[in-house]
Amino acid sequence: MKTGFPVIIIGAIMFGIGLVLFYSIELGQTDPTLRLIKNVGTFIGLLGMGVGLAGILLYLINKNQPPIQENFDV
C-alpha cells in the first residue's frame, strides 16, 4: 500500500482535532488548563498541516512514472 494516502488522512484528522481544540476555548481565558488546551490545539493543528504536506510529497515522489522511450524511429 502506498504511504502517501494514509499520511494525508492522518494529517487531515490532526488538523481537524487542532481546530476543534483551538476554537472550542474562548479567547481571553485566564485558567491555565484552558490556555494549555488552546495551545495544544494550535500545536496539533500546525503539526497536522505539516504531516498532510509530507503525505502529499510522499505521494508525488512515489508515483509511478512511465518509462522513458528512447526509440525515436519514425
PDB file as gemmi writes it, atoms N, CA and C in Angstrom:
CRYST1    1.000    1.000    1.000  90.00  90.00  90.00 P 1                      
ATOM      1  N   MET A   1       0.845  -1.184   0.000  1.00  0.00           N  
ATOM      2  CA  MET A   1       0.000   0.000   0.000  1.00  0.00           C  
ATOM      3  C   MET A   1       0.884   1.239   0.000  1.00  0.00           C  
ATOM      4  N   LYS A   2       0.467   2.204  -0.761  1.00  0.00           N  
ATOM      5  CA  LYS A   2       1.245   3.441  -0.817  1.00  0.00           C  
ATOM      6  C   LYS A   2       1.132   4.199   0.492  1.00  0.00           C  
ATOM      7  N   THR A   3       2.211   4.845   0.878  1.00  0.00           N  
ATOM      8  CA  THR A   3       2.238   5.529   2.167  1.00  0.00           C  
ATOM      9  C   THR A   3       1.665   6.939   2.107  1.00  0.00           C  
ATOM     10  N   GLY A   4       1.477   7.486   0.935  1.00  0.00           N  
ATOM     11  CA  GLY A   4       1.037   8.870   0.830  1.00  0.00           C  
ATOM     12  C   GLY A   4      -0.370   9.114   1.335  1.00  0.00           C  
ATOM     13  N   PHE A   5      -1.325   8.260   0.916  1.00  0.00           N  
ATOM     14  CA  PHE A   5      -2.717   8.485   1.287  1.00  0.00           C  
ATOM     15  C   PHE A   5      -2.975   8.361   2.784  1.00  0.00           C  
ATOM     16  N   PRO A   6      -2.464   7.319   3.470  1.00  0.00           N  
ATOM     17  CA  PRO A   6      -2.700   7.268   4.926  1.00  0.00           C  
ATOM     18  C   PRO A   6      -2.108   8.462   5.671  1.00  0.00           C  
ATOM     19  N   VAL A   7      -0.959   8.933   5.226  1.00  0.00           N  
ATOM     20  CA  VAL A   7      -0.327  10.080   5.889  1.00  0.00           C  
ATOM     21  C   VAL A   7      -1.155  11.343   5.650  1.00  0.00           C  
ATOM     22  N   ILE A   8      -1.704  11.492   4.449  1.00  0.00           N  
ATOM     23  CA  ILE A   8      -2.566  12.647   4.159  1.00  0.00           C  
ATOM     24  C   ILE A   8      -3.809  12.603   5.048  1.00  0.00           C  
ATOM     25  N   ILE A   9      -4.396  11.417   5.193  1.00  0.00           N  
ATOM     26  CA  ILE A   9      -5.600  11.275   6.015  1.00  0.00           C  
ATOM     27  C   ILE A   9      -5.289  11.572   7.481  1.00  0.00           C  
ATOM     28  N   ILE A  10      -4.166  11.055   7.982  1.00  0.00           N  
ATOM     29  CA  ILE A  10      -3.768  11.320   9.370  1.00  0.00           C  
ATOM     30  C   ILE A  10      -3.533  12.815   9.584  1.00  0.00           C  
ATOM     31  N   GLY A  11      -2.889  13.474   8.622  1.00  0.00           N  
ATOM     32  CA  GLY A  11      -2.669  14.913   8.721  1.00  0.00           C  
ATOM     33  C   GLY A  11      -3.963  15.703   8.755  1.00  0.00           C  
ATOM     34  N   ALA A  12      -4.945  15.285   7.941  1.00  0.00           N  
ATOM     35  CA  ALA A  12      -6.236  15.973   7.937  1.00  0.00           C  
ATOM     36  C   ALA A  12      -6.966  15.777   9.263  1.00  0.00           C  
ATOM     37  N   ILE A  13      -6.882  14.571   9.823  1.00  0.00           N  
ATOM     38  CA  ILE A  13      -7.511  14.316  11.125  1.00  0.00           C  
ATOM     39  C   ILE A  13      -6.843  15.145  12.218  1.00  0.00           C  
ATOM     40  N   MET A  14      -5.518  15.210  12.189  1.00  0.00           N  
ATOM     41  CA  MET A  14      -4.804  16.020  13.187  1.00  0.00           C  
ATOM     42  C   MET A  14      -5.187  17.495  13.059  1.00  0.00           C  
ATOM     43  N   PHE A  15      -5.284  17.973  11.828  1.00  0.00           N  
ATOM     44  CA  PHE A  15      -5.654  19.366  11.612  1.00  0.00           C  
ATOM     45  C   PHE A  15      -7.060  19.635  12.144  1.00  0.00           C  
ATOM     46  N   GLY A  16      -7.985  18.712  11.893  1.00  0.00           N  
ATOM     47  CA  GLY A  16      -9.349  18.862  12.398  1.00  0.00           C  
ATOM     48  C   GLY A  16      -9.414  18.867  13.915  1.00  0.00           C  
ATOM     49  N   ILE A  17      -8.661  17.965  14.544  1.00  0.00           N  
ATOM     50  CA  ILE A  17      -8.618  17.934  16.013  1.00  0.00           C  
ATOM     51  C   ILE A  17      -8.034  19.239  16.552  1.00  0.00           C  
ATOM     52  N   GLY A  18      -6.998  19.743  15.888  1.00  0.00           N  
ATOM     53  CA  GLY A  18      -6.404  21.012  16.317  1.00  0.00           C  
ATOM     54  C   GLY A  18      -7.388  22.162  16.217  1.00  0.00           C  
ATOM     55  N   LEU A  19      -8.183  22.188  15.141  1.00  0.00           N  
ATOM     56  CA  LEU A  19      -9.196  23.243  15.006  1.00  0.00           C  
ATOM     57  C   LEU A  19     -10.228  23.160  16.116  1.00  0.00           C  
ATOM     58  N   VAL A  20     -10.675  21.940  16.422  1.00  0.00           N  
ATOM     59  CA  VAL A  20     -11.677  21.773  17.478  1.00  0.00           C  
ATOM     60  C   VAL A  20     -11.110  22.220  18.823  1.00  0.00           C  
ATOM     61  N   LEU A  21      -9.882  21.816  19.134  1.00  0.00           N  
ATOM     62  CA  LEU A  21      -9.288  22.201  20.413  1.00  0.00           C  
ATOM     63  C   LEU A  21      -9.060  23.708  20.498  1.00  0.00           C  
ATOM     64  N   PHE A  22      -8.655  24.310  19.384  1.00  0.00           N  
ATOM     65  CA  PHE A  22      -8.355  25.737  19.408  1.00  0.00           C  
ATOM     66  C   PHE A  22      -9.623  26.573  19.521  1.00  0.00           C  
ATOM     67  N   TYR A  23     -10.630  26.256  18.702  1.00  0.00           N  
ATOM     68  CA  TYR A  23     -11.821  27.104  18.657  1.00  0.00           C  
ATOM     69  C   TYR A  23     -12.877  26.750  19.693  1.00  0.00           C  
ATOM     70  N   SER A  24     -12.681  25.656  20.431  1.00  0.00           N  
ATOM     71  CA  SER A  24     -13.660  25.330  21.472  1.00  0.00           C  
ATOM     72  C   SER A  24     -13.425  26.146  22.743  1.00  0.00           C  
ATOM     73  N   ILE A  25     -12.264  26.760  22.869  1.00  0.00           N  
ATOM     74  CA  ILE A  25     -11.939  27.580  24.040  1.00  0.00           C  
ATOM     75  C   ILE A  25     -12.091  29.050  23.654  1.00  0.00           C  
ATOM     76  N   GLU A  26     -12.790  29.811  24.484  1.00  0.00           N  
ATOM     77  CA  GLU A  26     -12.994  31.233  24.206  1.00  0.00           C  
ATOM     78  C   GLU A  26     -11.682  32.003  24.318  1.00  0.00           C  
ATOM     79  N   LEU A  27     -11.616  33.085  23.571  1.00  0.00           N  
ATOM     80  CA  LEU A  27     -10.435  33.939  23.591  1.00  0.00           C  
ATOM     81  C   LEU A  27     -10.377  34.697  24.918  1.00  0.00           C  
ATOM     82  N   GLY A  28      -9.197  34.796  25.525  1.00  0.00           N  
ATOM     83  CA  GLY A  28      -9.016  35.557  26.750  1.00  0.00           C  
ATOM     84  C   GLY A  28      -9.222  34.762  28.019  1.00  0.00           C  
ATOM     85  N   GLN A  29      -9.175  33.461  27.958  1.00  0.00           N  
ATOM     86  CA  GLN A  29      -9.324  32.644  29.163  1.00  0.00           C  
ATOM     87  C   GLN A  29      -8.098  32.816  30.059  1.00  0.00           C  
ATOM     88  N   THR A  30      -8.334  32.905  31.365  1.00  0.00           N  
ATOM     89  CA  THR A  30      -7.227  33.064  32.310  1.00  0.00           C  
ATOM     90  C   THR A  30      -6.888  31.756  33.012  1.00  0.00           C  
ATOM     91  N   ASP A  31      -7.743  30.754  32.899  1.00  0.00           N  
ATOM     92  CA  ASP A  31      -7.475  29.464  33.526  1.00  0.00           C  
ATOM     93  C   ASP A  31      -6.313  28.790  32.797  1.00  0.00           C  
ATOM     94  N   PRO A  32      -5.252  28.415  33.526  1.00  0.00           N  
ATOM     95  CA  PRO A  32      -4.068  27.833  32.858  1.00  0.00           C  
ATOM     96  C   PRO A  32      -4.381  26.530  32.117  1.00  0.00           C  
ATOM     97  N   THR A  33      -5.322  25.741  32.612  1.00  0.00           N  
ATOM     98  CA  THR A  33      -5.645  24.483  31.940  1.00  0.00           C  
ATOM     99  C   THR A  33      -6.290  24.737  30.582  1.00  0.00           C  
ATOM    100  N   LEU A  34      -7.210  25.698  30.526  1.00  0.00           N  
ATOM    101  CA  LEU A  34      -7.865  26.010  29.259  1.00  0.00           C  
ATOM    102  C   LEU A  34      -6.892  26.634  28.266  1.00  0.00           C  
ATOM    103  N   ARG A  35      -5.991  27.456  28.774  1.00  0.00           N  
ATOM    104  CA  ARG A  35      -4.974  28.041  27.888  1.00  0.00           C  
ATOM    105  C   ARG A  35      -4.057  26.962  27.339  1.00  0.00           C  
ATOM    106  N   LEU A  36      -3.725  25.968  28.173  1.00  0.00           N  
ATOM    107  CA  LEU A  36      -2.889  24.862  27.720  1.00  0.00           C  
ATOM    108  C   LEU A  36      -3.602  24.066  26.624  1.00  0.00           C  
ATOM    109  N   ILE A  37      -4.898  23.819  26.800  1.00  0.00           N  
ATOM    110  CA  ILE A  37      -5.665  23.086  25.783  1.00  0.00           C  
ATOM    111  C   ILE A  37      -5.682  23.866  24.467  1.00  0.00           C  
ATOM    112  N   LYS A  38      -5.847  25.179  24.559  1.00  0.00           N  
ATOM    113  CA  LYS A  38      -5.855  26.012  23.349  1.00  0.00           C  
ATOM    114  C   LYS A  38      -4.491  25.987  22.664  1.00  0.00           C  
ATOM    115  N   ASN A  39      -3.427  26.050  23.448  1.00  0.00           N  
ATOM    116  CA  ASN A  39      -2.079  25.995  22.875  1.00  0.00           C  
ATOM    117  C   ASN A  39      -1.779  24.627  22.272  1.00  0.00           C  
ATOM    118  N   VAL A  40      -2.238  23.564  22.919  1.00  0.00           N  
ATOM    119  CA  VAL A  40      -2.060  22.227  22.365  1.00  0.00           C  
ATOM    120  C   VAL A  40      -2.828  22.096  21.053  1.00  0.00           C  
ATOM    121  N   GLY A  41      -4.014  22.696  20.978  1.00  0.00           N  
ATOM    122  CA  GLY A  41      -4.775  22.691  19.730  1.00  0.00           C  
ATOM    123  C   GLY A  41      -4.026  23.379  18.605  1.00  0.00           C  
ATOM    124  N   THR A  42      -3.379  24.494  18.919  1.00  0.00           N  
ATOM    125  CA  THR A  42      -2.577  25.185  17.918  1.00  0.00           C  
ATOM    126  C   THR A  42      -1.446  24.285  17.440  1.00  0.00           C  
ATOM    127  N   PHE A  43      -0.758  23.650  18.377  1.00  0.00           N  
ATOM    128  CA  PHE A  43       0.385  22.802  18.052  1.00  0.00           C  
ATOM    129  C   PHE A  43      -0.054  21.608  17.203  1.00  0.00           C  
ATOM    130  N   ILE A  44      -1.152  20.961  17.585  1.00  0.00           N  
ATOM    131  CA  ILE A  44      -1.627  19.791  16.839  1.00  0.00           C  
ATOM    132  C   ILE A  44      -2.092  20.205  15.441  1.00  0.00           C  
ATOM    133  N   GLY A  45      -2.731  21.355  15.335  1.00  0.00           N  
ATOM    134  CA  GLY A  45      -3.168  21.833  14.022  1.00  0.00           C  
ATOM    135  C   GLY A  45      -2.004  22.110  13.093  1.00  0.00           C  
ATOM    136  N   LEU A  46      -0.968  22.749  13.617  1.00  0.00           N  
ATOM    137  CA  LEU A  46       0.215  23.018  12.791  1.00  0.00           C  
ATOM    138  C   LEU A  46       0.933  21.728  12.412  1.00  0.00           C  
ATOM    139  N   LEU A  47       1.018  20.793  13.362  1.00  0.00           N  
ATOM    140  CA  LEU A  47       1.618  19.501  13.039  1.00  0.00           C  
ATOM    141  C   LEU A  47       0.805  18.767  11.983  1.00  0.00           C  
ATOM    142  N   GLY A  48      -0.514  18.867  12.071  1.00  0.00           N  
ATOM    143  CA  GLY A  48      -1.373  18.232  11.077  1.00  0.00           C  
ATOM    144  C   GLY A  48      -1.138  18.785   9.685  1.00  0.00           C  
ATOM    145  N   MET A  49      -0.941  20.104   9.589  1.00  0.00           N  
ATOM    146  CA  MET A  49      -0.637  20.689   8.283  1.00  0.00           C  
ATOM    147  C   MET A  49       0.683  20.152   7.746  1.00  0.00           C  
ATOM    148  N   GLY A  50       1.676  20.033   8.619  1.00  0.00           N  
ATOM    149  CA  GLY A  50       2.977  19.505   8.197  1.00  0.00           C  
ATOM    150  C   GLY A  50       2.898  18.052   7.782  1.00  0.00           C  
ATOM    151  N   VAL A  51       2.161  17.250   8.526  1.00  0.00           N  
ATOM    152  CA  VAL A  51       2.009  15.830   8.193  1.00  0.00           C  
ATOM    153  C   VAL A  51       1.247  15.688   6.875  1.00  0.00           C  
ATOM    154  N   GLY A  52       0.230  16.505   6.674  1.00  0.00           N  
ATOM    155  CA  GLY A  52      -0.503  16.467   5.409  1.00  0.00           C  
ATOM    156  C   GLY A  52       0.375  16.823   4.230  1.00  0.00           C  
ATOM    157  N   LEU A  53       1.201  17.842   4.382  1.00  0.00           N  
ATOM    158  CA  LEU A  53       2.131  18.231   3.322  1.00  0.00           C  
ATOM    159  C   LEU A  53       3.143  17.116   3.058  1.00  0.00           C  
ATOM    160  N   ALA A  54       3.628  16.479   4.124  1.00  0.00           N  
ATOM    161  CA  ALA A  54       4.554  15.361   3.950  1.00  0.00           C  
ATOM    162  C   ALA A  54       3.881  14.219   3.202  1.00  0.00           C  
ATOM    163  N   GLY A  55       2.606  13.960   3.493  1.00  0.00           N  
ATOM    164  CA  GLY A  55       1.880  12.918   2.776  1.00  0.00           C  
ATOM    165  C   GLY A  55       1.726  13.229   1.300  1.00  0.00           C  
ATOM    166  N   ILE A  56       1.445  14.494   0.995  1.00  0.00           N  
ATOM    167  CA  ILE A  56       1.324  14.895  -0.414  1.00  0.00           C  
ATOM    168  C   ILE A  56       2.661  14.715  -1.123  1.00  0.00           C  
ATOM    169  N   LEU A  57       3.744  15.113  -0.471  1.00  0.00           N  
ATOM    170  CA  LEU A  57       5.066  14.951  -1.080  1.00  0.00           C  
ATOM    171  C   LEU A  57       5.423  13.481  -1.251  1.00  0.00           C  
ATOM    172  N   LEU A  58       5.105  12.642  -0.261  1.00  0.00           N  
ATOM    173  CA  LEU A  58       5.347  11.204  -0.400  1.00  0.00           C  
ATOM    174  C   LEU A  58       4.568  10.622  -1.566  1.00  0.00           C  
ATOM    175  N   TYR A  59       3.326  11.047  -1.713  1.00  0.00           N  
ATOM    176  CA  TYR A  59       2.517  10.559  -2.821  1.00  0.00           C  
ATOM    177  C   TYR A  59       3.137  10.960  -4.161  1.00  0.00           C  
ATOM    178  N   LEU A  60       3.573  12.215  -4.263  1.00  0.00           N  
ATOM    179  CA  LEU A  60       4.146  12.682  -5.522  1.00  0.00           C  
ATOM    180  C   LEU A  60       5.483  12.018  -5.822  1.00  0.00           C  
ATOM    181  N   ILE A  61       6.278  11.769  -4.802  1.00  0.00           N  
ATOM    182  CA  ILE A  61       7.579  11.141  -5.019  1.00  0.00           C  
ATOM    183  C   ILE A  61       7.422   9.681  -5.436  1.00  0.00           C  
ATOM    184  N   ASN A  62       6.481   8.962  -4.824  1.00  0.00           N  
ATOM    185  CA  ASN A  62       6.322   7.537  -5.083  1.00  0.00           C  
ATOM    186  C   ASN A  62       5.389   7.227  -6.243  1.00  0.00           C  
ATOM    187  N   LYS A  63       4.925   8.233  -6.945  1.00  0.00           N  
ATOM    188  CA  LYS A  63       4.021   7.998  -8.062  1.00  0.00           C  
ATOM    189  C   LYS A  63       4.775   7.273  -9.177  1.00  0.00           C  
ATOM    190  N   ASN A  64       4.114   6.286  -9.775  1.00  0.00           N  
ATOM    191  CA  ASN A  64       4.748   5.540 -10.867  1.00  0.00           C  
ATOM    192  C   ASN A  64       4.873   6.432 -12.091  1.00  0.00           C  
ATOM    193  N   GLN A  65       6.079   6.502 -12.602  1.00  0.00           N  
ATOM    194  CA  GLN A  65       6.316   7.296 -13.785  1.00  0.00           C  
ATOM    195  C   GLN A  65       6.469   6.366 -14.980  1.00  0.00           C  
ATOM    196  N   PRO A  66       5.960   6.763 -16.127  1.00  0.00           N  
ATOM    197  CA  PRO A  66       6.117   5.909 -17.303  1.00  0.00           C  
ATOM    198  C   PRO A  66       7.593   5.851 -17.706  1.00  0.00           C  
ATOM    199  N   PRO A  67       8.023   4.717 -18.228  1.00  0.00           N  
ATOM    200  CA  PRO A  67       9.434   4.614 -18.640  1.00  0.00           C  
ATOM    201  C   PRO A  67       9.728   5.561 -19.798  1.00  0.00           C  
ATOM    202  N   ILE A  68      10.942   6.005 -19.846  1.00  0.00           N  
ATOM    203  CA  ILE A  68      11.367   6.924 -20.906  1.00  0.00           C  
ATOM    204  C   ILE A  68      11.585   6.109 -22.177  1.00  0.00           C  
ATOM    205  N   GLN A  69      10.971   6.541 -23.253  1.00  0.00           N  
ATOM    206  CA  GLN A  69      11.114   5.847 -24.520  1.00  0.00           C  
ATOM    207  C   GLN A  69      12.290   6.451 -25.273  1.00  0.00           C  
ATOM    208  N   GLU A  70      13.287   5.613 -25.559  1.00  0.00           N  
ATOM    209  CA  GLU A  70      14.485   6.124 -26.217  1.00  0.00           C  
ATOM    210  C   GLU A  70      14.515   5.783 -27.706  1.00  0.00           C  
ATOM    211  N   ASN A  71      13.497   5.144 -28.210  1.00  0.00           N  
ATOM    212  CA  ASN A  71      13.457   4.807 -29.634  1.00  0.00           C  
ATOM    213  C   ASN A  71      12.676   5.901 -30.349  1.00  0.00           C  
ATOM    214  N   PHE A  72      13.369   6.698 -31.139  1.00  0.00           N  
ATOM    215  CA  PHE A  72      12.760   7.833 -31.813  1.00  0.00           C  
ATOM    216  C   PHE A  72      12.557   7.584 -33.301  1.00  0.00           C  
ATOM    217  N   ASP A  73      12.487   6.313 -33.707  1.00  0.00           N  
ATOM    218  CA  ASP A  73      12.277   5.993 -35.134  1.00  0.00           C  
ATOM    219  C   ASP A  73      10.874   6.408 -35.555  1.00  0.00           C  
ATOM    220  N   VAL A  74      10.808   6.999 -36.756  1.00  0.00           N  
ATOM    221  CA  VAL A  74       9.511   7.451 -37.258  1.00  0.00           C  
ATOM    222  C   VAL A  74       9.044   6.544 -38.372  1.00  0.00           C  
TER     223      VAL A  74                                                      
END                                                                             
